[in-house]
Amino acid sequence: MKLIDFLNEKDLFAKNIGCKLVEIRGGYSKATMTVADCHLNAGGVCQGGALFTLADLALAAVMNSRGCLTFGIQNNIMYLKSARLGEVLIAEAFEVYDHRRIPAVEVKITNAQGELLCHVTGLAYRKEAELPIDGLM
């Protein structure tokens, strides 16, 4: 099974709220989500937790793209602009530092017009366990 299929199927929370990985390369990933009614907060814009979940899926793909089971240990998110109902959101994650145990990743979430909505940074812990995958895509 490829990593993209593994994460799209096994990350049930992200899957159930409509997040989907569309690309993974070593040190890079892209995930998308369309803002639906279920993502809206009381103010009528996309809830921060939905945005964080989209970023977290992209982070997971990058952090696990080296083939070892890797879990996030620390993340920071800056919400810069609200996402609205119907907007297609794109999360692009980039490996900042490929440490053998504690890799660092950056994620930018934009809308289809390229406007920056969120900026996320994260650290992870890479275990010695290999993932049951045979490639990235």
C-alpha positions in Angstrom: 0.0 0.0 0.0 1.2 3.5 -0.8 1.6 6.1 1.9 -1.0 8.4 0.3 -3.6 5.5 0.4 -2.6 4.4 3.9 -3.1 7.9 5.4 -6.2 8.7 3.4 -7.8 5.5 4.6 -6.4 5.1 8.1 -6.6 8.7 9.4 -10.4 8.3 10.0 -10.9 11.7 11.6 -9.4 13.6 8.7 -11.2 11.4 6.2 -14.6 11.9 8.0 -14.4 15.7 7.9 -13.4 15.7 4.2 -9.6 16.2 4.2 -7.7 14.3 1.5 -4.1 14.0 0.6 -3.5 14.6 -3.2 0.3 14.5 -3.4 3.2 13.2 -1.4 6.9 13.4 -2.3 9.9 13.0 0.0 9.7 16.1 2.2 6.5 17.5 0.6 2.8 16.9 0.7 -0.5 18.6 -0.4 -3.9 18.0 1.1 -7.3 19.6 0.3 -10.6 20.2 1.9 -13.8 22.0 0.8 -15.4 24.1 3.6 -18.8 22.6 4.3 -21.6 23.4 6.7 -20.1 20.9 9.2 -16.9 23.0 9.3 -18.5 26.3 10.3 -18.2 27.9 13.8 -20.8 30.1 15.4 -19.4 33.1 13.6 -20.1 31.5 10.2 -16.5 30.8 9.2 -14.4 27.7 9.1 -13.7 26.4 12.6 -10.0 26.5 13.6 -10.1 22.8 14.5 -11.0 21.9 10.9 -8.1 24.0 9.6 -5.8 22.4 12.0 -6.9 18.9 11.0 -6.2 19.7 7.4 -2.7 21.0 8.3 -2.1 18.0 10.6 -2.9 15.5 7.7 -0.4 17.3 5.5 2.2 17.3 8.4 1.7 13.6 8.9 2.3 12.9 5.3 5.6 14.8 5.2 6.8 13.4 8.6 6.0 9.9 7.5 7.4 10.2 4.0 10.7 8.8 5.1 9.1 5.4 5.8 9.3 5.3 9.6 6.3 5.7 12.0 6.3 9.4 13.1 4.0 11.2 15.5 3.6 15.0 16.0 4.9 16.2 19.3 4.4 20.0 19.0 2.6 22.3 16.6 1.9 26.0 16.4 -0.8 27.5 14.2 -1.4 31.1 13.2 -4.9 31.9 11.8 -4.4 34.8 9.4 -7.6 34.9 7.4 -11.0 33.2 7.7 -12.1 30.5 5.3 -15.7 30.6 4.1 -18.4 28.1 3.1 -17.6 26.5 -0.2 -14.0 27.5 -0.4 -11.5 24.9 -1.5 -8.5 24.9 0.9 -5.0 23.7 0.0 -2.5 22.7 2.7 1.1 22.4 1.4 3.6 20.9 3.9 7.4 21.2 3.5 10.1 19.5 5.5 12.2 22.1 7.1 14.7 19.8 8.8 15.0 16.0 8.3 16.4 15.0 11.6 16.6 11.2 12.2 14.4 11.5 15.4 12.8 15.0 15.5 12.0 16.3 12.0 10.6 19.8 11.6 7.8 20.8 9.1 6.1 23.9 7.9 2.5 24.1 6.4 0.8 26.9 4.6 -3.0 26.7 4.0 -4.3 28.8 1.2 -7.6 29.2 -0.6 -8.0 28.6 -4.4 -7.0 32.3 -5.0 -3.7 31.7 -3.3 -4.5 33.8 -0.2 -2.6 32.6 2.9 -5.1 31.6 5.6 -2.9 29.7 8.1 0.7 29.1 8.8 1.7 26.0 10.9 5.0 24.8 12.2 5.5 21.4 13.8 8.0 19.0 15.3 7.6 15.2 15.4 9.2 12.1 17.0 10.3 9.5 14.5 10.2 6.0 15.9 12.3 3.0 14.7 9.2 1.2 13.5 8.8 1.0 9.7 5.4 1.8 8.1 3.6 -1.0 6.2 4.0 0.9 2.9 5.7 0.3 -0.4 6.1 3.9 -1.7 4.6 7.3 -1.4 2.0 7.6 -4.2 
